[in-house]
């Protein structure tokens, strides 16, 4: 039933990067999940007589300029970060991987046309694409996720294509071809299982980039709309209070940095595991 | 060499043309009538029709596209529906600011990344090499605009050494320009420097495993001299690639950094025009940014051949 895969990799100890990255990501996911059922305070309504309270006391991390509890905002903000990040990666995978596999299997002019199209998309950096999409269809989390996904798709297409080219040169693919197996059969039974490791590595890289981009977009007002809490907008709102209340910028900034750090570590760890060219073999 | 040069230029022109079509189509489907934007909501239907004819909006889409691209090739980006000024003039002024910002950030990034990356590779088994790797990992996780906010907090708000934002006035000379540029360039450059340093590290590690380096050592060169004389040139190719990619990233990252530091560059122009629904101007800015990204890729491609003679032979 299952396709012949490459021999199982020599068992190495679980990389420190992989574990610490996974732990950080799990914490962020857990925070987002908890925020669905419980936050210390409701992060949406404003309470004018509790504005700009410092950290400590009843509000552990203080309150913002509208009197909302910063800890609750941070917890709820994790949701939009993950939601936009995961959706963008999904869009990029669904667009990029089939294109890459198709180009790698068909070769010839199909390959040339598809890869030229990938070059064109590559000329539009994801952030720019999102701003343009926001101008055309209105800024929202959905627009951001789709635009970031399209922006990230070229790298998925390129990775899948080069992986496919390698798989297509294997003997079992030649055997399948001489047995008159169609391209679809080869793509789903042989290519996809064998390039999934590369795609997973790419997904973790794209996830980190999407989280950074989502923060930047929310900061610019091109992400999710108020009052949905988001880390990027917390930064934007806190910017006017840098002197008296630097924690309003510090806490969401820390949340973004720690999340991205975790995703990058996870990506490095996955690359060590899945990518044969990784420097961990040294 | 000539053939591959021609092929690359051809690919560049083709990609740029398709990209221009995408930009044009994307921003032509925008809901809202540019003539309405120009005249305001009180305009009569007759005045609107006349305005549409004057702006060429009554022509077929193909004709509109062709005249737009034709204009672009002559440096004519059309006229803003909001201000009535030629878009090219504003683009040029704004591009100067962004160019200063991005290039100084790139210089800064490379000045930090190359020495640190080499050091992190050479001393990878020692505490300082490991520490350098860890610091660069941290640096990657901090977005440029966050770095900007932190720099403002410390060096502008607390210490007052640098302005929290704004650009030098004309005629104030280079010192004032650099003084205004310092914090935004550091914000944009340091983060990218962290990214590039990781590629430098891994490129140098790759080279250090090569036979020719062992040969050079066997000839009696010290490890340091062997690396400088033979290694760095070979490590340059992946570093060049990532620098080109990061230059494009910085160009777009500048959009956010300009907002943080209230700089009147292309990025803030883009955001202002989007807010004003001035779509002709948005088209212009997007096209300039996309064109710049494509141009950077082309230059990087051509530089490969200059650095590595093997690639010259292979692609000819």
Interface residues (C-beta under 8 A of the other chain):
Chain A: X116 X117 X119 X120 X123 X124 X125 X127 X128 X131 X132 X133 X134 X135 X136 X212 X215 X216 X219 X220 X235 X239 X242 X243 X246 X249 X253 X256 X257 X258 X260 X261 X264 X265 X279 X282
Chain B: X11 X14 X15 X16 X18 X19 X22 X23 X26 X27 X29 X30 X31 X137 X138 X140 X141 X142 X143 X145 X146 X149 X150 X152 X153 X157 X158 X202 X205 X206 X209 X248 X249 X251 X252 X253 X255 X256 X259 X260 X270 X271 X274 X279 X282 X286 X289 X290 X293 X294 X297
